Amino acid sequence: MRSKLEDLLKNVRDRKISTQEALEALGDYPYQDLEFAKIDHHREIRKGFPEIIYGLGKTDVQILKIAAEIVKKGCSLLATRVEAGTFRKIKKVIPGVSYHAQAKTLYFKQKQAQPGKGKIVVMTAGTSDIPVAEEAYITADMLGNEVERIYDVGVAGLHRLLGEYDRFKQARVLIVCAGMEGALPSVVAGLASVPVIAVPTSVGYGASFKGLAALLAMLNSCPGGVAVVNIDNGFGAAYLASLINHL
């Protein structure tokens, strides 16, 4: 009995379907079953980038096994929420892997992703928001985008933001990370003509409720063009920004 792959190859050879149609058919086929995880090796065909590992809640052994299989296929590796101790173990098996301690992000670029059409600018209200912003920066870079950082330009001193206007007005997409009262994305959206992706961070005193106050403020943003991701979700913001930048 022939496999689905063999049937597709025969149909391409017989000119019954095009190469593009075959790639689309392979988009949901197959995955590698490690029992504790099912690695979607064909996600790059569907999404433009390989499967990304979310490290929180996984054991070191689980992360290592998934990462090794992704790299073995010749794909780039990105893993978020990974501790430094896990990185040290993975580096012994995958020597080329890099790690950003603040962002708790592990990455290994084996091939360049399709480039985006413009620039993504990642901004923070304060220095305390940088770990989340760095997760966004690394993710956007791995997804093939030109990325720039503008940090510590929050509403406590608006002259700092206005001093960076010439830089962030050139962006195709803006990612704005803020804790406390979460006001910065609204201010930026009032100045910019491009999509703003707001990232509430868990930075702030007690009544910030670990980012909930910033999240609600961003969801109630007055200027148009603001999308909001979950608290501390720099990865999600970058993925969305990359999709917009590749349109």
N, C-alpha and C positions, 0 to 999 in steps of 0.2 A: 504494500500500500504506500503510495507516494505521499510525502509530506506536503503541507500547504506551501512551503517555500519552493519545492520542486515544481508544483503545479504553476506557481506564479512565474517561475523562470521559463518554463515551457511556453506559457502564454505570451511572454515577452518575445521569446525567440520566434514563435509562430505569428507574431504581430497581431495577436488578438487583443492585447492591451498594451498601453504605452508604458515606458519606464516610470513615469510619474504616477500612473494609476497603480502600478505594482508597489511603489513606495508608500502610497496612501493605504493600500491594503495591508502592508506590513506594519503600519503605524500602531496597531493594537496587538501585535504578535511578535515574539513570544515574551515570556519573562523567565528569569532564573529563580528557581525556588530553593532558598536556603533554610526552609522550614520556619525560621523566626522572621524571615523577610523574603519578599518576592521582588527581585530587582528588575525594574522596567528598562531593559537595555535599548529598547526602541523609542524611548521617550524623545530622544534627540530628533528622530524623524518627524514626530508629531509637533513638538514644541520648540525645536531649534536649539535645545540644550539638554544634556544628559540629566538623569535623576539626581536630585540634590538631597543630601543626608541631613536630617534634623537630629542632632546628637543627644538632646536632653531626653533622659529616660532610657537610653540605650546603654548597654554595657560596653566597655572598651573592646571586648572581643567581637561583639556584634558590629560596632562601627568599623573595626579593622577589617573584618571579613567582607562587609559591603563595599568599603573603599577599595580594597584590593581587587575585587571583581570588576568594579567600574574602570579602574586604571588598566586592568588586563585587557579590556576591550579597546584600549586606545583613546578613551574619552577623558575629558577634563574632569577634575574632582572638586566639589565644593561641599563643605559640611559646616553647618552652623551650630552654635551652642555646644561647643566641644571644649573640654577642660585641657589645661596644659599637660597634665599627666597622660592623657589619652594621646595627645599629639606626639609626645616623646616616644610612645610605644609604636605609633603608626610610622613615624619617621624611620624607624629601624627596618621596616618592611618596604616603605615607599620613600626612598632617600630624597627625592626631589620636592617633597611636600613642604609647604610654608604654613606659618601660623601667625595670626594676629591676636595677641594676648588680650587687648582691650575689647575687641569685638568677639572674642572666643570663636573665631572662624578659621577653619583649615581649608587650604586650597592648593591645587596643583594644575597648572594650565599646560595641557599636552598639545592642544591645537586652538587656534584662534576662532572664536565664535564670529558669526556673521556681524559685520559692523553696523552700528546704529546710524541714523541719518543726521543726528545733531548731538548736542551736548546735554548731559544730565548734571545739574548742580545740586549737591547735597549741602544743606544748611542746618545749623543748630542755633537754638536760642542761647544756650550756655555751654560751658566746657563740660559740665556733668552729663550732657546729652551725647557726647562724642562716641561712647561705646556703641550705641544704637546706630548712630550715623556711620560709623566705620563698617558695621555689618552691611549697611546699605551700599556704601562705597565699593567694598570688595565684591559684593554680589553684582552690582551694575557693571563693574569692570570685567568680571568673569563672563558676563553675558554679552560682551562685545561692544560696550559703550565707551565713549569719551566721557570721563567723569571729573568734576572739579569740586573742591571743598571750600565752603565759606562757614567758619565756625565762630561762635560767641557773638551773635549779632541780635540778641533778644531785645524785647521792648523796654527793658530797664535802661537802655541807652539807645534810642532810635537813630541817633546820628551815626552809630556804627553800621547799622543796616543801610542807611542812605549813602554812606561812603562806599558801599560795595555794589551800588545799583548798576553801574556800567558792566559789572561782571555777571550778575545774575540775570540781567535782562537779555543776555545772549543765549540763555538756555532754551532747549526745546521742552524740557520737563524739569520741574523743581521738586525736590524732596525736602521737606521742612520738619525737623525734629524738635519738639519742645515739651517740657514738663511744666511744673508749677500750674499756672492758669491756662497755658496752651494758646496764648494769643498770637504768637508769631506767624503761623500759616495764614491767618486772616489778613494781617498787615501786608504780608508778601503778596497774597492774591489780589489785594487792592492796588498793587503797583505793577504786577506782571500780567502779560497777555497770554501766558501758556498755562497748561495744567499744573496745579499744585497738589502734591500728594503729602498729606499731613500725617505725621507719626507722633502720637502721644507717647511720652516716656514716663517711666515710673519715678521720676525725679520730683521731689517736693516735700513739704512738711505734711503733718498729719491729715489736714483736710483735703489734700490732693488725692487721698485714697489710692495711693500707688499708681497714679496715672489716670484714674477714672475721671477726675475733674477736668483734666486736659482733653481726654477723649470726648466728653460731653460738650465742652466748649468748641472743639473742632467740628463736631457733628452739627453744631448750631452756627457755624460760620456764616457771616452775612454776605461777603463777596462771592460771586459765582466762580465755578472752576476748581473747587476744593474737593478732593476725594480723601477719605480717611481710612487708614488701616488700623489694625489692633495695637494695643499698648506694647511698646518696645519692638514692634515688628519691622525692623529695618530691612530684613530680607524681603518681606511681602511688598514693601514700598518700592524697593529696587526692581523687583520682578515686573510689577505693574508699569513702572517708569520705562523699563526696557521694552516692553510690549508697545507702548506708545511711541517710543523713539524709533522703533523698527517699522512702524506703519508706513 
